[in-house]
Amino acid sequence: MIRRLLAALGLTRSAPPPAIPEALWRDTVAALPFLAALNREELGNLKQLAEAFLADKSFTGAGGLELTDAICVSVAAQGCLPVLNLGLHWYKDWSGVVIYPDEFVIPRQIADETGVVHEYDEVASGEAWSGGPLILSWRDVQMAGDGYNVVIHEFAHKLDMREGEPDGVPPLHPGMDRERWIEVLDTAYENFWNRVNAGEETWIDPYGAEHPGEFFAVVSETFFEWPDVVRDEYPALYDQLARFYRQDPAARQPYPESVLAADRPAACAPAVPPAFRGS
């Protein structure tokens, strides 16, 4: 495996990272239509980022999952897409990715209004810890390409966490107005929350109605997989995301034919029950 090869050769992080085999890279891109839409230069840059990411981060299989090159490369390629034009330094200060075969259980604690602490277990498909590892369900990773992307979701949380707890406001570039970002995000979030709680069908995952931080992560998934949805429903937010990610995915590809041909999703349940996608 790539990560074992790195260790076996005794390479340091300053050494050139091992190359992803071309056949494996082609298979990875072909399986993910939102990656296949990138032009040759973008794909070349993404491949270099993924190679550097694989060399820099540790990958650990959990719950009996045996990691393969295909698993690691798929996660690295999807996770590096948001920083394609930002740089891998946006993922500094954390060192690893843990992958389970399926959903996993996270112990939680919550204090009620009287101060009593309640403990419970939450089933999750992904989790990003500030300063800690990023945890994924491989089953959910394989669902990518149909508007649901747990990898991009959790990596977006990592970007958001660069300035503390995830609140939907990542570190913005010079020239971007923080107050404008918050205004646009809050307006879109309030509209989306109202739509979901009214039972409206939405292309954007209703889990985004849980919290502005989750909305940022969820809408980032849609931004990269179904960009036309975000552009058409929330044009001001699309513009802010395009400026932040320094990408315009809607310009890369036509509106996905699979979306046009698919049946509308079932009506959303109100965003009141606890969510199970993790954070």
MARBA-965684 format. One line per 10 residues: their letters; for each residue x, y, z of N, C-alpha, C, O. Coordinates in steps of 0.02 Angstrom, whole numbers. Layout:
// residues N
A	X,Y,Z,X,Y,Z,X,Y,Z,X,Y,Z | ...
// end
This chain:
// residues 279
MIRRLLAALG	41,-59,0,0,0,0,43,62,0,101,60,21 | 16,118,-23,54,180,-29,82,201,37,141,219,42 | 41,201,90,64,224,155,118,178,183,164,201,216 | 112,112,169,163,65,192,228,73,153,283,68,181 | 221,88,89,280,100,48,319,159,74,381,157,77 | 284,211,94,317,271,121,357,253,183,414,273,190 | 325,215,228,360,197,290,418,150,276,471,156,307 | 409,103,230,461,54,215,523,88,185,579,67,198 | 511,140,146,567,175,115,599,225,162,651,254,147 | 567,235,220,595,283,267,593,354,243,635,395,262
LTRSAPPPAI	545,370,201,541,438,173,515,487,226,472,470,266 | 542,546,225,518,599,269,468,640,231,460,632,171 | 434,685,266,384,726,234,415,775,185,380,802,142 | 480,786,190,513,831,143,529,796,77,544,829,27 | 527,729,77,541,691,16,480,692,-29,424,699,-5 | 490,684,-95,432,681,-140,387,623,-121,411,568,-109 | 322,634,-117,277,580,-98,273,527,-152,281,543,-211 | 260,464,-134,251,412,-184,193,429,-231,142,455,-209 | 202,413,-294,150,428,-343,93,378,-339,104,319,-327 | 33,402,-349,-25,358,-355,-21,325,-424,-15,360,-474
PEALWRDTVA	-25,259,-428,-22,226,-494,-76,254,-541,-133,266,-520 | -57,265,-603,-103,296,-651,-168,258,-659,-222,287,-664 | -164,192,-661,-225,152,-670,-272,162,-611,-332,168,-620 | -245,163,-551,-286,173,-491,-316,243,-492,-374,252,-473 | -278,292,-512,-304,361,-515,-360,366,-567,-411,398,-553 | -351,336,-624,-404,338,-676,-468,305,-650,-522,331,-661 | -460,248,-616,-519,214,-590,-554,256,-537,-615,259,-534 | -515,289,-495,-544,331,-442,-583,389,-472,-640,402,-451 | -554,423,-521,-587,480,-552,-649,457,-590,-701,490,-587 | -644,402,-626,-701,378,-666,-761,360,-622,-818,365,-645
ALPFLAALNR	-748,340,-560,-803,320,-515,-837,380,-483,-889,373,-451 | -808,440,-491,-834,499,-458,-846,554,-510,-799,589,-529 | -907,562,-535,-920,608,-591,-901,680,-577,-883,716,-624 | -905,702,-515,-886,771,-500,-811,781,-504,-788,838,-510 | -772,727,-501,-700,731,-514,-686,726,-588,-642,760,-615 | -723,683,-622,-714,673,-694,-728,737,-733,-704,745,-789 | -765,783,-703,-782,846,-736,-723,895,-736,-725,945,-773 | -672,883,-695,-614,927,-693,-575,923,-758,-573,870,-790 | -543,978,-778,-502,976,-838,-435,943,-822,-420,926,-765 | -394,934,-873,-332,897,-865,-285,930,-815,-254,895,-774
EELGNLKQLA	-280,996,-817,-236,1030,-770,-261,1023,-698,-222,1011,-652 | -327,1030,-689,-355,1023,-622,-345,953,-595,-329,944,-537 | -355,903,-638,-345,834,-616,-272,821,-598,-258,785,-549 | -226,850,-636,-156,842,-620,-139,873,-553,-102,844,-513 | -166,932,-540,-154,965,-476,-186,927,-418,-158,921,-364 | -246,900,-431,-281,861,-379,-241,798,-363,-236,779,-304 | -214,766,-413,-175,705,-401,-114,720,-358,-97,681,-313 | -81,776,-372,-22,795,-332,-42,809,-260,-7,790,-213 | -98,843,-252,-122,857,-184,-139,792,-147,-121,784,-89 | -173,746,-181,-192,683,-150,-129,643,-131,-128,613,-77
EAFLADKSFT	-79,643,-173,-16,608,-157,16,638,-95,40,602,-51 | 18,705,-92,48,738,-35,7,725,28,34,717,83 | -60,724,21,-103,710,78,-91,640,105,-86,630,166 | -85,591,61,-73,522,81,-6,516,117,1,476,163 | 43,555,95,109,552,127,108,587,195,147,569,239 | 65,637,203,65,678,263,21,651,319,36,661,378 | -33,618,301,-82,594,351,-77,519,360,-62,482,313 | -91,497,420,-96,425,433,-167,401,418,-215,436,433 | -173,342,390,-238,311,377,-242,248,420,-197,206,421 | -298,242,455,-307,185,500,-374,153,487,-426,187,486
GAGGLELTDA	-375,87,477,-437,50,471,-462,31,540,-422,10,583 | -527,37,552,-556,20,617,-616,-25,607,-643,-30,551 | -638,-58,659,-697,-101,655,-689,-159,608,-738,-183,580 | -628,-181,598,-615,-238,555,-603,-220,482,-593,-265,441 | -605,-156,464,-593,-137,395,-519,-143,378,-477,-115,413 | -504,-178,324,-436,-183,298,-427,-131,244,-460,-134,192 | -384,-84,256,-375,-30,208,-341,-55,144,-299,-100,146 | -361,-26,89,-329,-40,24,-308,26,-6,-329,80,17 | -267,24,-58,-248,85,-93,-310,120,-121,-314,181,-119 | -357,81,-147,-417,110,-177,-456,151,-125,-480,205,-141
ICVSVAAQGC	-462,125,-64,-498,162,-12,-462,227,5,-493,280,7 | -397,222,16,-359,281,36,-357,334,-19,-364,394,-5 | -349,313,-80,-346,361,-136,-414,394,-147,-417,453,-161 | -468,356,-140,-535,385,-148,-547,439,-96,-571,493,-113 | -530,426,-34,-539,475,19,-495,536,7,-517,593,14 | -432,524,-10,-385,579,-21,-407,623,-80,-403,684,-75 | -430,592,-134,-450,631,-193,-510,675,-178,-512,733,-196 | -560,646,-144,-620,685,-127,-605,739,-75,-629,795,-80 | -564,720,-26,-549,768,27,-506,826,4,-510,880,33 | -466,815,-47,-423,869,-72,-458,914,-122,-432,968,-138
LPVLNLGLHW	-516,894,-147,-552,936,-194,-568,1006,-166,-557,1055,-201 | -593,1012,-104,-607,1079,-78,-546,1124,-74,-554,1185,-78 | -486,1096,-67,-426,1139,-62,-386,1138,-126,-326,1154,-126 | -417,1119,-181,-382,1115,-245,-346,1180,-261,-289,1178,-285 | -378,1236,-249,-348,1301,-264,-331,1340,-200,-318,1400,-203 | -330,1305,-144,-312,1336,-80,-244,1312,-55,-204,1351,-30 | -232,1247,-63,-169,1219,-39,-178,1173,19,-225,1180,58 | -134,1124,26,-140,1073,77,-128,1100,147,-147,1067,196 | -98,1159,154,-86,1187,220,-151,1202,256,-151,1211,317 | -207,1205,220,-272,1215,253,-292,1155,295,-337,1160,336
YKDWSGVVIY	-258,1099,285,-272,1039,324,-217,1025,375,-208,968,396 | -180,1076,394,-127,1064,443,-159,1058,513,-219,1070,521 | -118,1040,561,-139,1036,631,-183,976,647,-213,972,701 | -188,929,602,-218,864,618,-183,813,575,-159,828,520 | -181,751,599,-134,704,569,-163,641,539,-127,605,505 | -227,626,550,-249,560,527,-321,554,507,-363,596,523 | -334,499,472,-401,480,450,-415,409,474,-374,364,463 | -471,400,507,-492,334,531,-553,314,491,-601,353,485 | -553,253,464,-608,231,422,-637,166,449,-602,117,458 | -702,167,461,-740,109,482,-775,78,421,-785,113,371
PDEFVIPRQI	-792,15,424,-827,-15,367,-897,13,358,-923,14,302 | -928,35,412,-998,59,410,-1005,113,463,-956,139,489 | -1067,132,478,-1079,181,529,-1048,158,595,-1041,98,608 | -1030,206,637,-996,190,699,-1030,228,756,-1071,272,745 | -1013,209,818,-1046,237,877,-999,286,911,-940,271,922 | -1025,345,928,-986,396,964,-1020,409,1031,-1078,427,1033 | -984,399,1087,-1012,416,1152,-1021,492,1158,-975,529,1141 | -1078,514,1182,-1092,585,1190,-1112,601,1262,-1135,557,1299 | -1102,663,1281,-1126,689,1345,-1161,755,1333,-1138,795,1292 | -1217,766,1367,-1252,829,1362,-1282,847,1429,-1308,804,1464
ADETGVVHEY	-1276,910,1448,-1304,934,1511,-1371,966,1498,-1379,1006,1453 | -1421,948,1540,-1486,978,1532,-1489,1045,1568,-1439,1068,1595 | -1547,1076,1569,-1554,1143,1597,-1541,1144,1673,-1529,1198,1701 | -1544,1087,1705,-1531,1084,1777,-1458,1068,1793,-1438,1066,1851 | -1419,1056,1740,-1349,1040,1750,-1333,966,1754,-1275,947,1761 | -1385,924,1749,-1374,852,1751,-1346,829,1684,-1372,846,1631 | -1292,790,1687,-1259,766,1626,-1289,699,1606,-1293,653,1646 | -1309,695,1543,-1337,633,1516,-1288,605,1465,-1262,641,1423 | -1278,540,1468,-1233,506,1421,-1274,464,1373,-1323,432,1393 | -1254,464,1311,-1289,423,1261,-1241,407,1204,-1188,438,1198
DEVASGEAWS	-1259,360,1163,-1220,340,1105,-1254,366,1042,-1315,360,1034 | -1215,394,997,-1241,419,934,-1210,380,876,-1149,371,874 | -1251,357,831,-1227,322,771,-1212,375,718,-1254,418,704 | -1152,371,689,-1131,423,642,-1098,393,581,-1072,337,583 | -1099,430,526,-1065,409,465,-1001,448,455,-960,430,412 | -991,502,493,-930,541,488,-923,585,549,-973,603,581 | -862,603,565,-849,645,623,-782,680,613,-733,649,593 | -781,745,627,-719,783,624,-706,812,692,-749,847,720 | -648,799,720,-631,825,786,-579,880,779,-530,872,742 | -590,934,813,-542,989,811,-475,967,838,-470,946,896
GGPLILSWRD	-423,970,797,-357,948,818,-347,873,818,-291,849,828 | -401,836,806,-397,763,808,-409,733,740,-408,768,689 | -421,668,738,-429,635,673,-496,650,641,-542,677,672 | -501,632,579,-564,635,542,-587,563,533,-548,520,512 | -649,548,549,-675,480,551,-730,472,499,-773,515,492 | -727,417,461,-774,407,406,-800,335,406,-767,289,429 | -860,328,379,-888,262,364,-875,248,290,-896,286,247 | -841,193,275,-825,177,206,-888,165,165,-891,182,106 | -939,135,196,-1002,124,160,-1030,191,136,-1055,196,80 | -1026,241,178,-1052,307,160,-1007,342,110,-1031,378,66
VQMAGDGYNV	-942,332,116,-896,361,67,-914,338,-3,-910,376,-51 | -934,275,-9,-950,247,-74,-1016,273,-103,-1033,258,-160 | -1054,311,-64,-1116,340,-89,-1103,405,-127,-1150,435,-153 | -1041,427,-130,-1025,491,-163,-1047,491,-236,-1047,439,-269 | -1065,550,-259,-1083,559,-329,-1156,570,-342,-1177,582,-398 | -1197,566,-289,-1269,575,-297,-1295,629,-250,-1351,626,-226 | -1253,680,-239,-1273,736,-197,-1259,727,-123,-1270,773,-84 | -1235,669,-104,-1218,655,-34,-1144,636,-32,-1123,588,-65 | -1105,674,6,-1033,661,7,-1006,671,77,-993,728,98 | -999,617,115,-977,621,184,-905,645,188,-886,676,238
VIHEFAHKLD	-863,631,137,-794,653,139,-790,730,135,-760,762,178 | -821,759,84,-821,831,77,-853,864,138,-830,916,161 | -905,833,164,-939,860,224,-891,866,282,-885,920,312 | -855,813,298,-811,814,356,-749,857,343,-724,890,389 | -724,857,282,-666,900,267,-686,974,269,-645,1016,287 | -748,989,251,-772,1058,257,-774,1078,331,-758,1135,348 | -794,1032,375,-792,1046,447,-721,1062,469,-710,1108,509 | -672,1025,443,-602,1038,461,-582,1109,441,-545,1143,478 | -604,1133,383,-590,1201,363,-623,1250,410,-593,1300,430 | -685,1236,427,-724,1279,473,-691,1282,542,-693,1334,575
MREGEPDGVP	-661,1227,563,-632,1222,630,-565,1259,637,-537,1262,692 | -540,1285,583,-476,1320,587,-481,1383,630,-430,1411,651 | -541,1406,643,-551,1463,687,-597,1447,745,-637,1489,767 | -593,1385,770,-632,1366,828,-687,1317,811,-682,1281,761 | -740,1316,850,-795,1270,840,-829,1285,773,-834,1342,752 | -851,1232,738,-883,1242,673,-947,1281,677,-996,1258,707 | -948,1340,647,-1007,1383,650,-1028,1406,580,-1073,1448,573 | -996,1378,529,-1013,1398,461,-973,1456,434,-985,1479,379 | -925,1480,474,-884,1537,453,-810,1517,455,-777,1526,506 | -784,1489,400,-714,1470,398,-670,1533,392,-697,1587,381
PLHPGMDRER	-605,1526,398,-561,1584,388,-569,1609,316,-559,1571,268 | -586,1671,308,-598,1698,241,-535,1731,213,-492,1753,251 | -532,1734,148,-473,1762,114,-474,1838,118,-527,1868,126 | -416,1869,111,-414,1942,106,-459,1965,49,-458,1937,-6 | -497,2017,62,-543,2042,12,-614,2016,20,-661,2043,-10 | -622,1962,60,-689,1937,74,-715,1970,138,-678,1977,187 | -777,1991,136,-809,2026,191,-842,1976,239,-889,1942,220 | -817,1973,300,-843,1925,349,-917,1938,363,-957,1892,368 | -935,2002,371,-1005,2018,386,-1050,1999,328,-1107,1976,338 | -1026,2008,267,-1065,1988,209,-1074,1912,207,-1129,1888,193
WIEVLDTAYE	-1021,1875,222,-1025,1802,224,-1079,1780,274,-1121,1739,258 | -1076,1808,335,-1123,1789,387,-1194,1806,367,-1240,1767,377 | -1203,1865,338,-1270,1886,316,-1298,1838,264,-1356,1817,268 | -1257,1821,215,-1280,1776,161,-1293,1706,189,-1344,1676,173 | -1247,1680,229,-1256,1613,258,-1318,1610,302,-1358,1563,296 | -1326,1659,346,-1383,1658,391,-1449,1663,354,-1498,1630,371 | -1451,1705,302,-1513,1712,263,-1531,1647,228,-1589,1626,229 | -1480,1614,198,-1492,1550,164,-1511,1497,214,-1556,1457,202 | -1477,1496,271,-1491,1445,322,-1562,1452,349,-1598,1403,356 | -1583,1513,363,-1651,1524,389,-1703,1501,338,-1753,1470,356
NFWNRVNAGE	-1691,1518,274,-1737,1497,222,-1740,1421,217,-1793,1391,211 | -1682,1389,220,-1678,1316,214,-1711,1283,274,-1747,1234,267 | -1698,1310,334,-1728,1282,395,-1804,1284,390,-1838,1235,407 | -1830,1339,367,-1903,1346,360,-1930,1296,309,-1983,1267,320 | -1895,1287,254,-1918,1240,203,-1919,1169,229,-1967,1132,218 | -1865,1149,263,-1861,1081,289,-1914,1069,342,-1947,1017,341 | -1923,1116,387,-1971,1107,440,-2043,1112,417,-2089,1093,452 | -2053,1139,357,-2119,1139,326,-2132,1075,288,-2186,1067,259 | -2083,1029,286,-2091,966,251,-2079,970,177,-2097,925,140 | -2048,1024,154,-2036,1032,82,-1981,984,59,-1934,970,96
ETWIDPYGAE	-1989,960,-2,-1937,919,-33,-1878,964,-51,-1887,1018,-79 | -1818,941,-36,-1759,981,-52,-1705,937,-82,-1696,879,-62 | -1669,965,-131,-1611,930,-159,-1553,931,-110,-1516,882,-105 | -1545,985,-74,-1493,990,-23,-1514,947,37,-1572,950,58 | -1468,909,64,-1483,863,120,-1515,902,178,-1486,951,202 | -1573,880,201,-1607,914,256,-1567,916,321,-1582,956,365 | -1516,874,326,-1473,877,386,-1442,946,395,-1423,965,450 | -1435,983,340,-1407,1050,345,-1448,1097,387,-1423,1150,407 | -1511,1080,401,-1553,1123,442,-1538,1118,516,-1566,1155,557 | -1493,1071,535,-1478,1061,606,-1444,1121,638,-1458,1137,696
HPGEFFAVVS	-1400,1154,601,-1357,1206,631,-1321,1241,574,-1307,1209,523 | -1304,1306,580,-1267,1340,527,-1202,1305,508,-1183,1305,449 | -1167,1276,557,-1106,1239,542,-1119,1178,499,-1080,1163,454 | -1174,1143,513,-1192,1086,472,-1217,1109,404,-1205,1075,353 | -1250,1165,401,-1273,1192,337,-1214,1207,292,-1216,1192,232 | -1161,1237,319,-1101,1251,279,-1072,1186,252,-1053,1183,193 | -1067,1135,294,-1038,1071,271,-1082,1037,220,-1057,1012,169 | -1147,1037,232,-1194,1004,185,-1196,1041,119,-1194,1010,66 | -1200,1108,121,-1204,1145,59,-1138,1142,21,-1137,1150,-40 | -1083,1129,56,-1019,1119,21,-1020,1054,-19,-994,1050,-74
ETFFEWPDVV	-1052,1001,10,-1061,939,-28,-1097,953,-93,-1075,933,-147 | -1153,988,-87,-1194,1002,-146,-1158,1048,-195,-1164,1039,-255 | -1121,1096,-169,-1082,1142,-210,-1036,1105,-258,-1029,1124,-316 | -1004,1052,-233,-956,1015,-275,-990,960,-316,-966,944,-371 | -1044,930,-291,-1075,875,-327,-1131,898,-373,-1134,876,-431 | -1175,941,-349,-1231,967,-388,-1230,1043,-386,-1275,1074,-358 | -1178,1074,-414,-1169,1147,-406,-1228,1189,-430,-1243,1242,-402 | -1263,1165,-482,-1319,1203,-508,-1375,1211,-456,-1411,1261,-457 | -1381,1162,-412,-1433,1165,-361,-1421,1225,-315,-1466,1264,-302 | -1359,1232,-292,-1342,1288,-248,-1346,1354,-285,-1373,1403,-259
RDEYPALYDQ	-1321,1355,-346,-1321,1417,-385,-1393,1440,-399,-1407,1500,-396 | -1438,1393,-413,-1506,1412,-430,-1547,1430,-368,-1588,1477,-370 | -1537,1394,-312,-1578,1405,-253,-1550,1461,-208,-1589,1498,-178 | -1484,1466,-205,-1453,1516,-161,-1394,1549,-198,-1336,1536,-181 | -1409,1590,-248,-1356,1619,-289,-1305,1660,-251,-1245,1657,-266 | -1327,1698,-201,-1280,1738,-162,-1232,1694,-122,-1173,1709,-115 | -1259,1638,-96,-1217,1591,-59,-1169,1556,-106,-1111,1545,-89 | -1194,1538,-165,-1150,1506,-214,-1090,1552,-230,-1033,1529,-233 | -1104,1616,-238,-1050,1664,-252,-999,1666,-196,-939,1668,-208 | -1023,1665,-134,-977,1666,-77,-935,1602,-74,-875,1604,-61
LARFYRQDPA	-967,1545,-86,-931,1481,-86,-879,1479,-141,-823,1454,-131 | -898,1504,-200,-851,1505,-257,-790,1548,-241,-734,1532,-260 | -802,1603,-205,-746,1647,-186,-703,1614,-133,-642,1620,-134 | -735,1579,-86,-697,1546,-33,-656,1488,-60,-596,1484,-49 | -689,1443,-96,-654,1384,-122,-612,1400,-183,-571,1360,-205 | -622,1460,-212,-587,1480,-272,-599,1431,-329,-554,1414,-367 | -661,1408,-332,-682,1362,-385,-752,1380,-406,-791,1407,-367 | -768,1364,-469,-835,1375,-496,-858,1309,-528,-859,1303,-589 | -878,1261,-487,-895,1194,-514,-952,1195,-563,-955,1151,-606 | -998,1243,-558,-1054,1246,-605,-1029,1260,-676,-1063,1242,-724
ARQPYPESVL	-972,1292,-682,-944,1307,-748,-909,1247,-779,-894,1247,-839 | -897,1195,-739,-862,1136,-764,-908,1088,-800,-887,1054,-847 | -969,1084,-778,-1011,1029,-801,-1083,1054,-809,-1103,1101,-775 | -1121,1022,-853,-1192,1039,-858,-1228,1013,-797,-1200,975,-757 | -1289,1034,-789,-1330,1008,-734,-1334,932,-740,-1351,907,-793 | -1317,895,-687,-1313,822,-692,-1376,791,-721,-1431,802,-696 | -1368,751,-773,-1425,718,-804,-1461,672,-754,-1521,663,-757 | -1421,643,-708,-1452,599,-659,-1501,637,-614,-1550,609,-591 | -1486,701,-602,-1530,742,-561,-1594,758,-600,-1649,753,-572 | -1586,776,-662,-1644,793,-703,-1691,734,-711,-1752,742,-713
AADRPAACAP	-1662,674,-717,-1702,615,-730,-1730,584,-667,-1778,545,-670 | -1700,600,-610,-1720,566,-548,-1786,591,-522,-1807,648,-536 | -1819,548,-484,-1879,570,-449,-1859,618,-393,-1803,613,-367 | -1903,662,-375,-1890,706,-319,-1885,664,-256,-1919,613,-249 | -1842,685,-209,-1837,648,-146,-1902,653,-106,-1942,698,-117 | -1910,607,-59,-1969,609,-17,-1968,671,26,-1916,700,39 | -2027,692,49,-2031,751,91,-1987,744,152,-1982,690,182 | -1955,799,170,-1908,798,225,-1944,797,292,-1997,827,299 | -1916,762,340,-1942,765,407,-1917,828,441,-1864,853,424 | -1955,856,488,-1932,915,523,-1865,903,557,-1851,848,580
AVPPAFRGS	-1823,954,559,-1755,947,587,-1756,954,663,-1719,993,692 | -1799,915,695,-1804,917,768,-1770,857,800,-1733,866,849 | -1781,795,774,-1747,738,805,-1672,744,799,-1648,779,754 | -1633,710,842,-1560,714,838,-1537,685,772,-1565,637,746 | -1484,716,744,-1457,693,680,-1408,637,692,-1381,629,747 | -1396,599,640,-1351,541,648,-1295,542,597,-1265,490,583 | -1279,600,570,-1223,603,524,-1158,621,559,-1106,624,527 | -1159,632,623,-1099,654,658,-1092,728,651,-1142,764,643 | -1030,753,653,-1020,825,648,-963,840,601,-947,899,591
// end
